[in-house]
């Protein structure tokens, strides 16, 4: 049976990584409640390629 509710899976991608020109990307998969946060998420997460905390935004 499928799960019911407003919780959906989202992908977070690093915004600063593209500007550096280094290969690869930093992505995280998480869940959010669409009822509480209808807009796109923006979190600070660790980027292992850049070796520091960077801003990750939700992508579609």
PDB file of N, H, CA, C and O in Angstrom:
ATOM      1  N   UNK A   1       0.834  -1.187   0.000  1.00  0.00           N
ATOM      2  CA  UNK A   1       0.000   0.000   0.000  1.00  0.00           C
ATOM      3  C   UNK A   1       0.878   1.249   0.000  1.00  0.00           C
ATOM      4  O   UNK A   1       1.938   1.282   0.624  1.00  0.00           O
ATOM      5  N   UNK A   2       0.420   2.258  -0.702  1.00  0.00           N
ATOM      6  H   UNK A   2      -0.442   2.231  -1.209  1.00  0.00           H
ATOM      7  CA  UNK A   2       1.152   3.517  -0.783  1.00  0.00           C
ATOM      8  C   UNK A   2       0.930   4.343   0.474  1.00  0.00           C
ATOM      9  O   UNK A   2      -0.114   4.261   1.120  1.00  0.00           O
ATOM     10  N   UNK A   3       1.940   5.141   0.804  1.00  0.00           N
ATOM     11  H   UNK A   3       2.789   5.208   0.279  1.00  0.00           H
ATOM     12  CA  UNK A   3       1.821   6.010   1.973  1.00  0.00           C
ATOM     13  C   UNK A   3       0.941   7.203   1.631  1.00  0.00           C
ATOM     14  O   UNK A   3       0.971   7.707   0.508  1.00  0.00           O
ATOM     15  N   UNK A   4       0.165   7.646   2.597  1.00  0.00           N
ATOM     16  H   UNK A   4       0.141   7.236   3.509  1.00  0.00           H
ATOM     17  CA  UNK A   4      -0.690   8.808   2.401  1.00  0.00           C
ATOM     18  C   UNK A   4      -0.091   9.984   3.133  1.00  0.00           C
ATOM     19  O   UNK A   4       0.715   9.812   4.047  1.00  0.00           O
ATOM     20  N   UNK A   5      -0.485  11.180   2.733  1.00  0.00           N
ATOM     21  H   UNK A   5      -1.140  11.319   1.991  1.00  0.00           H
ATOM     22  CA  UNK A   5      -0.040  12.353   3.457  1.00  0.00           C
ATOM     23  C   UNK A   5       0.659  13.361   2.581  1.00  0.00           C
ATOM     24  O   UNK A   5       0.701  13.244   1.357  1.00  0.00           O
ATOM     25  N   UNK A   6       1.211  14.367   3.258  1.00  0.00           N
ATOM     26  H   UNK A   6       1.176  14.462   4.253  1.00  0.00           H
ATOM     27  CA  UNK A   6       1.830  15.482   2.568  1.00  0.00           C
ATOM     28  C   UNK A   6       3.349  15.387   2.505  1.00  0.00           C
ATOM     29  O   UNK A   6       4.001  16.283   1.968  1.00  0.00           O
ATOM     30  N   UNK A   7       3.919  14.317   3.043  1.00  0.00           N
ATOM     31  H   UNK A   7       3.389  13.589   3.478  1.00  0.00           H
ATOM     32  CA  UNK A   7       5.380  14.201   3.066  1.00  0.00           C
ATOM     33  C   UNK A   7       5.889  13.657   1.738  1.00  0.00           C
ATOM     34  O   UNK A   7       5.477  12.588   1.287  1.00  0.00           O
ATOM     35  N   UNK A   8       6.806  14.427   1.111  1.00  0.00           N
ATOM     36  H   UNK A   8       7.141  15.296   1.477  1.00  0.00           H
ATOM     37  CA  UNK A   8       7.358  14.045  -0.190  1.00  0.00           C
ATOM     38  C   UNK A   8       8.882  14.037  -0.121  1.00  0.00           C
ATOM     39  O   UNK A   8       9.478  14.713   0.718  1.00  0.00           O
ATOM     40  N   UNK A   9       9.505  13.264  -1.011  1.00  0.00           N
ATOM     41  H   UNK A   9       9.021  12.715  -1.692  1.00  0.00           H
ATOM     42  CA  UNK A   9      10.955  13.204  -1.102  1.00  0.00           C
ATOM     43  C   UNK A   9      11.454  14.322  -1.999  1.00  0.00           C
ATOM     44  O   UNK A   9      10.880  14.569  -3.060  1.00  0.00           O
ATOM     45  N   UNK A  10      12.519  15.002  -1.585  1.00  0.00           N
ATOM     46  H   UNK A  10      12.985  14.801  -0.723  1.00  0.00           H
ATOM     47  CA  UNK A  10      13.105  16.082  -2.372  1.00  0.00           C
ATOM     48  C   UNK A  10      14.612  15.870  -2.490  1.00  0.00           C
ATOM     49  O   UNK A  10      15.216  15.189  -1.661  1.00  0.00           O
ATOM     50  N   UNK A  11      15.215  16.455  -3.524  1.00  0.00           N
ATOM     51  H   UNK A  11      14.725  17.008  -4.198  1.00  0.00           H
ATOM     52  CA  UNK A  11      16.653  16.378  -3.753  1.00  0.00           C
ATOM     53  C   UNK A  11      17.242  17.764  -3.543  1.00  0.00           C
ATOM     54  O   UNK A  11      16.755  18.747  -4.102  1.00  0.00           O
ATOM     55  N   UNK A  12      18.297  17.837  -2.729  1.00  0.00           N
ATOM     56  H   UNK A  12      18.692  17.038  -2.275  1.00  0.00           H
ATOM     57  CA  UNK A  12      18.991  19.094  -2.475  1.00  0.00           C
ATOM     58  C   UNK A  12      20.326  19.059  -3.211  1.00  0.00           C
ATOM     59  O   UNK A  12      21.072  18.086  -3.099  1.00  0.00           O
ATOM     60  N   UNK A  13      20.634  20.133  -3.975  1.00  0.00           N
ATOM     61  H   UNK A  13      20.028  20.923  -4.066  1.00  0.00           H
ATOM     62  CA  UNK A  13      21.880  20.199  -4.736  1.00  0.00           C
ATOM     63  C   UNK A  13      22.657  21.445  -4.351  1.00  0.00           C
ATOM     64  O   UNK A  13      22.069  22.495  -4.094  1.00  0.00           O
ATOM     65  N   UNK A  14      23.977  21.327  -4.310  1.00  0.00           N
ATOM     66  H   UNK A  14      24.454  20.474  -4.518  1.00  0.00           H
ATOM     67  CA  UNK A  14      24.847  22.432  -3.919  1.00  0.00           C
ATOM     68  C   UNK A  14      24.797  23.543  -4.967  1.00  0.00           C
ATOM     69  O   UNK A  14      24.830  23.278  -6.168  1.00  0.00           O
ATOM     70  N   UNK A  15      24.716  24.789  -4.498  1.00  0.00           N
ATOM     71  H   UNK A  15      24.690  25.004  -3.521  1.00  0.00           H
ATOM     72  CA  UNK A  15      24.657  25.933  -5.410  1.00  0.00           C
ATOM     73  C   UNK A  15      26.041  26.493  -5.709  1.00  0.00           C
ATOM     74  O   UNK A  15      26.252  27.071  -6.775  1.00  0.00           O
ATOM     75  N   UNK A  16      26.982  26.333  -4.792  1.00  0.00           N
ATOM     76  H   UNK A  16      26.810  25.863  -3.926  1.00  0.00           H
ATOM     77  CA  UNK A  16      28.317  26.908  -4.964  1.00  0.00           C
ATOM     78  C   UNK A  16      29.247  26.012  -5.782  1.00  0.00           C
ATOM     79  O   UNK A  16      30.275  26.475  -6.277  1.00  0.00           O
ATOM     80  N   UNK A  17      28.898  24.757  -5.924  1.00  0.00           N
ATOM     81  H   UNK A  17      28.063  24.381  -5.522  1.00  0.00           H
ATOM     82  CA  UNK A  17      29.782  23.793  -6.600  1.00  0.00           C
ATOM     83  C   UNK A  17      29.916  24.084  -8.086  1.00  0.00           C
ATOM     84  O   UNK A  17      30.998  23.907  -8.646  1.00  0.00           O
ATOM     85  N   UNK A  18      28.850  24.524  -8.736  1.00  0.00           N
ATOM     86  H   UNK A  18      27.972  24.667  -8.281  1.00  0.00           H
ATOM     87  CA  UNK A  18      28.880  24.780 -10.184  1.00  0.00           C
ATOM     88  C   UNK A  18      29.843  25.907 -10.533  1.00  0.00           C
ATOM     89  O   UNK A  18      30.491  25.869 -11.579  1.00  0.00           O
ATOM     90  N   UNK A  19      29.938  26.906  -9.666  1.00  0.00           N
ATOM     91  H   UNK A  19      29.412  26.937  -8.817  1.00  0.00           H
ATOM     92  CA  UNK A  19      30.788  28.077  -9.932  1.00  0.00           C
ATOM     93  C   UNK A  19      32.276  27.743  -9.862  1.00  0.00           C
ATOM     94  O   UNK A  19      33.086  28.439 -10.474  1.00  0.00           O
ATOM     95  N   UNK A  20      32.654  26.691  -9.127  1.00  0.00           N
ATOM     96  H   UNK A  20      31.996  26.126  -8.630  1.00  0.00           H
ATOM     97  CA  UNK A  20      34.068  26.362  -8.967  1.00  0.00           C
ATOM     98  C   UNK A  20      34.646  25.683 -10.200  1.00  0.00           C
ATOM     99  O   UNK A  20      35.849  25.773 -10.443  1.00  0.00           O
ATOM    100  N   UNK A  21      33.814  25.007 -10.978  1.00  0.00           N
ATOM    101  H   UNK A  21      32.836  24.934 -10.780  1.00  0.00           H
ATOM    102  CA  UNK A  21      34.291  24.320 -12.171  1.00  0.00           C
ATOM    103  C   UNK A  21      34.866  22.941 -11.898  1.00  0.00           C
ATOM    104  O   UNK A  21      35.403  22.311 -12.810  1.00  0.00           O
ATOM    105  N   UNK A  22      34.767  22.454 -10.662  1.00  0.00           N
ATOM    106  H   UNK A  22      34.331  22.966  -9.922  1.00  0.00           H
ATOM    107  CA  UNK A  22      35.257  21.122 -10.327  1.00  0.00           C
ATOM    108  C   UNK A  22      34.255  20.068 -10.790  1.00  0.00           C
ATOM    109  O   UNK A  22      33.055  20.340 -10.827  1.00  0.00           O
ATOM    110  N   UNK A  23      34.729  18.856 -11.149  1.00  0.00           N
ATOM    111  H   UNK A  23      35.704  18.635 -11.119  1.00  0.00           H
ATOM    112  CA  UNK A  23      33.804  17.809 -11.580  1.00  0.00           C
ATOM    113  C   UNK A  23      32.986  17.260 -10.421  1.00  0.00           C
ATOM    114  O   UNK A  23      33.405  17.312  -9.265  1.00  0.00           O
ATOM    115  N   UNK A  24      31.807  16.731 -10.754  1.00  0.00           N
ATOM    116  H   UNK A  24      31.467  16.689 -11.693  1.00  0.00           H
ATOM    117  CA  UNK A  24      30.935  16.126  -9.755  1.00  0.00           C
ATOM    118  C   UNK A  24      29.958  17.116  -9.158  1.00  0.00           C
ATOM    119  O   UNK A  24      30.046  18.320  -9.401  1.00  0.00           O
ATOM    120  N   UNK A  25      29.010  16.589  -8.363  1.00  0.00           N
ATOM    121  H   UNK A  25      28.939  15.612  -8.167  1.00  0.00           H
ATOM    122  CA  UNK A  25      28.037  17.429  -7.683  1.00  0.00           C
ATOM    123  C   UNK A  25      27.802  16.879  -6.288  1.00  0.00           C
ATOM    124  O   UNK A  25      28.068  15.708  -6.014  1.00  0.00           O
ATOM    125  N   UNK A  26      27.302  17.734  -5.415  1.00  0.00           N
ATOM    126  H   UNK A  26      27.086  18.684  -5.637  1.00  0.00           H
ATOM    127  CA  UNK A  26      26.943  17.316  -4.062  1.00  0.00           C
ATOM    128  C   UNK A  26      25.426  17.331  -3.965  1.00  0.00           C
ATOM    129  O   UNK A  26      24.808  18.389  -4.075  1.00  0.00           O
ATOM    130  N   UNK A  27      24.822  16.164  -3.760  1.00  0.00           N
ATOM    131  H   UNK A  27      25.325  15.304  -3.671  1.00  0.00           H
ATOM    132  CA  UNK A  27      23.369  16.054  -3.663  1.00  0.00           C
ATOM    133  C   UNK A  27      22.975  15.259  -2.432  1.00  0.00           C
ATOM    134  O   UNK A  27      23.641  14.297  -2.050  1.00  0.00           O
ATOM    135  N   UNK A  28      21.880  15.683  -1.821  1.00  0.00           N
ATOM    136  H   UNK A  28      21.339  16.464  -2.131  1.00  0.00           H
ATOM    137  CA  UNK A  28      21.313  14.983  -0.671  1.00  0.00           C
ATOM    138  C   UNK A  28      19.844  14.709  -0.953  1.00  0.00           C
ATOM    139  O   UNK A  28      19.180  15.516  -1.603  1.00  0.00           O
ATOM    140  N   UNK A  29      19.326  13.574  -0.471  1.00  0.00           N
ATOM    141  H   UNK A  29      19.866  12.918   0.057  1.00  0.00           H
ATOM    142  CA  UNK A  29      17.904  13.251  -0.578  1.00  0.00           C
ATOM    143  C   UNK A  29      17.312  13.347   0.815  1.00  0.00           C
ATOM    144  O   UNK A  29      17.855  12.778   1.762  1.00  0.00           O
ATOM    145  N   UNK A  30      16.205  14.062   0.948  1.00  0.00           N
ATOM    146  H   UNK A  30      15.764  14.524   0.179  1.00  0.00           H
ATOM    147  CA  UNK A  30      15.538  14.218   2.231  1.00  0.00           C
ATOM    148  C   UNK A  30      14.035  14.284   1.996  1.00  0.00           C
ATOM    149  O   UNK A  30      13.582  14.212   0.854  1.00  0.00           O
ATOM    150  N   UNK A  31      13.267  14.419   3.056  1.00  0.00           N
ATOM    151  H   UNK A  31      13.634  14.477   3.984  1.00  0.00           H
ATOM    152  CA  UNK A  31      11.817  14.537   2.940  1.00  0.00           C
ATOM    153  C   UNK A  31      11.365  15.857   3.540  1.00  0.00           C
ATOM    154  O   UNK A  31      12.031  16.424   4.406  1.00  0.00           O
ATOM    155  N   UNK A  32      10.222  16.336   3.066  1.00  0.00           N
ATOM    156  H   UNK A  32       9.681  15.875   2.362  1.00  0.00           H
ATOM    157  CA  UNK A  32       9.641  17.545   3.630  1.00  0.00           C
ATOM    158  C   UNK A  32       8.133  17.412   3.630  1.00  0.00           C
ATOM    159  O   UNK A  32       7.564  16.625   2.874  1.00  0.00           O
ATOM    160  N   UNK A  33       7.494  18.188   4.483  1.00  0.00           N
ATOM    161  H   UNK A  33       7.957  18.827   5.097  1.00  0.00           H
ATOM    162  CA  UNK A  33       6.048  18.217   4.563  1.00  0.00           C
ATOM    163  C   UNK A  33       5.563  19.363   3.681  1.00  0.00           C
ATOM    164  O   UNK A  33       5.815  20.530   3.980  1.00  0.00           O
ATOM    165  N   UNK A  34       4.861  19.029   2.587  1.00  0.00           N
ATOM    166  H   UNK A  34       4.656  18.081   2.343  1.00  0.00           H
ATOM    167  CA  UNK A  34       4.404  20.043   1.628  1.00  0.00           C
ATOM    168  C   UNK A  34       3.418  21.028   2.244  1.00  0.00           C
ATOM    169  O   UNK A  34       3.331  22.176   1.808  1.00  0.00           O
ATOM    170  N   UNK A  35       2.679  20.586   3.251  1.00  0.00           N
ATOM    171  H   UNK A  35       2.750  19.654   3.605  1.00  0.00           H
ATOM    172  CA  UNK A  35       1.694  21.460   3.884  1.00  0.00           C
ATOM    173  C   UNK A  35       2.376  22.569   4.685  1.00  0.00           C
ATOM    174  O   UNK A  35       1.924  23.714   4.672  1.00  0.00           O
ATOM    175  N   UNK A  36       3.468  22.228   5.384  1.00  0.00           N
ATOM    176  H   UNK A  36       3.835  21.298   5.394  1.00  0.00           H
ATOM    177  CA  UNK A  36       4.175  23.208   6.205  1.00  0.00           C
ATOM    178  C   UNK A  36       5.157  24.058   5.402  1.00  0.00           C
ATOM    179  O   UNK A  36       5.336  25.239   5.698  1.00  0.00           O
ATOM    180  N   UNK A  37       5.799  23.466   4.384  1.00  0.00           N
ATOM    181  H   UNK A  37       5.654  22.507   4.143  1.00  0.00           H
ATOM    182  CA  UNK A  37       6.793  24.190   3.575  1.00  0.00           C
ATOM    183  C   UNK A  37       6.471  24.023   2.101  1.00  0.00           C
ATOM    184  O   UNK A  37       7.067  23.173   1.440  1.00  0.00           O
ATOM    185  N   UNK A  38       5.534  24.820   1.560  1.00  0.00           N
ATOM    186  H   UNK A  38       5.050  25.511   2.097  1.00  0.00           H
ATOM    187  CA  UNK A  38       5.170  24.685   0.148  1.00  0.00           C
ATOM    188  C   UNK A  38       6.247  25.214  -0.808  1.00  0.00           C
ATOM    189  O   UNK A  38       6.315  24.786  -1.960  1.00  0.00           O
ATOM    190  N   UNK A  39       7.091  26.146  -0.333  1.00  0.00           N
ATOM    191  H   UNK A  39       7.036  26.494   0.603  1.00  0.00           H
ATOM    192  CA  UNK A  39       8.133  26.685  -1.202  1.00  0.00           C
ATOM    193  C   UNK A  39       9.366  25.779  -1.164  1.00  0.00           C
ATOM    194  O   UNK A  39       9.400  24.798  -0.421  1.00  0.00           O
ATOM    195  N   UNK A  40      10.373  26.114  -1.968  1.00  0.00           N
ATOM    196  H   UNK A  40      10.345  26.911  -2.571  1.00  0.00           H
ATOM    197  CA  UNK A  40      11.561  25.274  -2.073  1.00  0.00           C
ATOM    198  C   UNK A  40      12.453  25.409  -0.848  1.00  0.00           C
ATOM    199  O   UNK A  40      12.623  26.498  -0.301  1.00  0.00           O
ATOM    200  N   UNK A  41      13.018  24.282  -0.426  1.00  0.00           N
ATOM    201  H   UNK A  41      12.880  23.397  -0.870  1.00  0.00           H
ATOM    202  CA  UNK A  41      13.888  24.250   0.752  1.00  0.00           C
ATOM    203  C   UNK A  41      15.278  24.759   0.412  1.00  0.00           C
ATOM    204  O   UNK A  41      15.733  24.662  -0.728  1.00  0.00           O
ATOM    205  N   UNK A  42      15.947  25.307   1.429  1.00  0.00           N
ATOM    206  H   UNK A  42      15.578  25.386   2.355  1.00  0.00           H
ATOM    207  CA  UNK A  42      17.322  25.767   1.290  1.00  0.00           C
ATOM    208  C   UNK A  42      18.024  25.489   2.626  1.00  0.00           C
ATOM    209  O   UNK A  42      17.698  26.104   3.642  1.00  0.00           O
ATOM    210  N   UNK A  43      18.986  24.562   2.618  1.00  0.00           N
ATOM    211  H   UNK A  43      19.251  24.062   1.793  1.00  0.00           H
ATOM    212  CA  UNK A  43      19.673  24.158   3.840  1.00  0.00           C
ATOM    213  C   UNK A  43      21.182  24.237   3.659  1.00  0.00           C
ATOM    214  O   UNK A  43      21.688  24.127   2.542  1.00  0.00           O
ATOM    215  N   UNK A  44      21.894  24.427   4.757  1.00  0.00           N
ATOM    216  H   UNK A  44      21.484  24.516   5.665  1.00  0.00           H
ATOM    217  CA  UNK A  44      23.356  24.359   4.730  1.00  0.00           C
ATOM    218  C   UNK A  44      23.752  22.916   5.026  1.00  0.00           C
ATOM    219  O   UNK A  44      23.439  22.382   6.090  1.00  0.00           O
ATOM    220  N   UNK A  45      24.444  22.292   4.071  1.00  0.00           N
ATOM    221  H   UNK A  45      24.698  22.726   3.207  1.00  0.00           H
ATOM    222  CA  UNK A  45      24.896  20.911   4.217  1.00  0.00           C
ATOM    223  C   UNK A  45      26.384  20.843   3.879  1.00  0.00           C
ATOM    224  O   UNK A  45      26.936  21.763   3.277  1.00  0.00           O
ATOM    225  N   UNK A  46      27.024  19.742   4.273  1.00  0.00           N
ATOM    226  H   UNK A  46      26.575  18.994   4.762  1.00  0.00           H
ATOM    227  CA  UNK A  46      28.452  19.566   4.002  1.00  0.00           C
ATOM    228  C   UNK A  46      28.670  19.105   2.571  1.00  0.00           C
ATOM    229  O   UNK A  46      28.025  18.165   2.106  1.00  0.00           O
ATOM    230  N   UNK A  47      29.585  19.776   1.873  1.00  0.00           N
ATOM    231  H   UNK A  47      30.109  20.540   2.251  1.00  0.00           H
ATOM    232  CA  UNK A  47      29.967  19.379   0.524  1.00  0.00           C
ATOM    233  C   UNK A  47      31.320  18.672   0.620  1.00  0.00           C
ATOM    234  O   UNK A  47      32.320  19.320   0.928  1.00  0.00           O
ATOM    235  N   UNK A  48      31.380  17.351   0.362  1.00  0.00           N
ATOM    236  H   UNK A  48      30.567  16.824   0.112  1.00  0.00           H
ATOM    237  CA  UNK A  48      32.640  16.622   0.514  1.00  0.00           C
ATOM    238  C   UNK A  48      33.700  16.995  -0.516  1.00  0.00           C
ATOM    239  O   UNK A  48      34.890  16.817  -0.253  1.00  0.00           O
ATOM    240  N   UNK A  49      33.307  17.503  -1.675  1.00  0.00           N
ATOM    241  H   UNK A  49      32.341  17.647  -1.889  1.00  0.00           H
ATOM    242  CA  UNK A  49      34.283  17.890  -2.698  1.00  0.00           C
ATOM    243  C   UNK A  49      34.972  19.193  -2.301  1.00  0.00           C
ATOM    244  O   UNK A  49      36.194  19.305  -2.404  1.00  0.00           O
ATOM    245  N   UNK A  50      34.189  20.185  -1.843  1.00  0.00           N
ATOM    246  H   UNK A  50      33.197  20.093  -1.759  1.00  0.00           H
ATOM    247  CA  UNK A  50      34.754  21.462  -1.420  1.00  0.00           C
ATOM    248  C   UNK A  50      35.252  21.420   0.022  1.00  0.00           C
ATOM    249  O   UNK A  50      35.968  22.320   0.460  1.00  0.00           O
ATOM    250  N   UNK A  51      34.874  20.377   0.757  1.00  0.00           N
ATOM    251  H   UNK A  51      34.292  19.646   0.401  1.00  0.00           H
ATOM    252  CA  UNK A  51      35.271  20.167   2.154  1.00  0.00           C
ATOM    253  C   UNK A  51      34.830  21.306   3.076  1.00  0.00           C
ATOM    254  O   UNK A  51      35.593  21.750   3.934  1.00  0.00           O
ATOM    255  N   UNK A  52      33.607  21.767   2.892  1.00  0.00           N
ATOM    256  H   UNK A  52      32.987  21.406   2.195  1.00  0.00           H
ATOM    257  CA  UNK A  52      33.050  22.804   3.777  1.00  0.00           C
ATOM    258  C   UNK A  52      31.531  22.814   3.667  1.00  0.00           C
ATOM    259  O   UNK A  52      30.949  22.175   2.790  1.00  0.00           O
ATOM    260  N   UNK A  53      30.905  23.553   4.577  1.00  0.00           N
ATOM    261  H   UNK A  53      31.378  24.072   5.289  1.00  0.00           H
ATOM    262  CA  UNK A  53      29.445  23.685   4.567  1.00  0.00           C
ATOM    263  C   UNK A  53      29.049  24.683   3.475  1.00  0.00           C
ATOM    264  O   UNK A  53      29.616  25.771   3.382  1.00  0.00           O
ATOM    265  N   UNK A  54      28.062  24.296   2.644  1.00  0.00           N
ATOM    266  H   UNK A  54      27.601  23.411   2.720  1.00  0.00           H
ATOM    267  CA  UNK A  54      27.582  25.168   1.572  1.00  0.00           C
ATOM    268  C   UNK A  54      26.052  25.136   1.557  1.00  0.00           C
ATOM    269  O   UNK A  54      25.433  24.274   2.180  1.00  0.00           O
ATOM    270  N   UNK A  55      25.461  26.077   0.842  1.00  0.00           N
ATOM    271  H   UNK A  55      25.965  26.776   0.336  1.00  0.00           H
ATOM    272  CA  UNK A  55      24.009  26.144   0.711  1.00  0.00           C
ATOM    273  C   UNK A  55      23.566  25.154  -0.352  1.00  0.00           C
ATOM    274  O   UNK A  55      24.091  25.145  -1.465  1.00  0.00           O
ATOM    275  N   UNK A  56      22.595  24.319   0.000  1.00  0.00           N
ATOM    276  H   UNK A  56      22.168  24.326   0.904  1.00  0.00           H
ATOM    277  CA  UNK A  56      21.999  23.350  -0.924  1.00  0.00           C
ATOM    278  C   UNK A  56      20.530  23.734  -1.121  1.00  0.00           C
ATOM    279  O   UNK A  56      19.802  23.944  -0.151  1.00  0.00           O
ATOM    280  N   UNK A  57      20.100  23.825  -2.388  1.00  0.00           N
ATOM    281  H   UNK A  57      20.691  23.654  -3.176  1.00  0.00           H
ATOM    282  CA  UNK A  57      18.715  24.180  -2.693  1.00  0.00           C
ATOM    283  C   UNK A  57      17.992  22.995  -3.308  1.00  0.00           C
ATOM    284  O   UNK A  57      18.598  22.118  -3.924  1.00  0.00           O
ATOM    285  N   UNK A  58      16.686  22.993  -3.125  1.00  0.00           N
ATOM    286  H   UNK A  58      16.194  23.706  -2.625  1.00  0.00           H
ATOM    287  CA  UNK A  58      15.836  21.930  -3.666  1.00  0.00           C
ATOM    288  C   UNK A  58      15.750  22.060  -5.184  1.00  0.00           C
ATOM    289  O   UNK A  58      15.576  23.157  -5.715  1.00  0.00           O
ATOM    290  N   UNK A  59      15.876  20.918  -5.880  1.00  0.00           N
ATOM    291  H   UNK A  59      16.018  20.027  -5.449  1.00  0.00           H
ATOM    292  CA  UNK A  59      15.735  20.908  -7.335  1.00  0.00           C
ATOM    293  C   UNK A  59      14.550  20.040  -7.713  1.00  0.00           C
ATOM    294  O   UNK A  59      14.114  19.200  -6.926  1.00  0.00           O
ATOM    295  N   UNK A  60      14.034  20.236  -8.903  1.00  0.00           N
ATOM    296  H   UNK A  60      14.388  20.918  -9.543  1.00  0.00           H
ATOM    297  CA  UNK A  60      12.918  19.431  -9.404  1.00  0.00           C
ATOM    298  C   UNK A  60      13.429  18.445 -10.425  1.00  0.00           C
ATOM    299  O   UNK A  60      12.651  17.666 -10.975  1.00  0.00           O
TER     300      UNK A  60
END
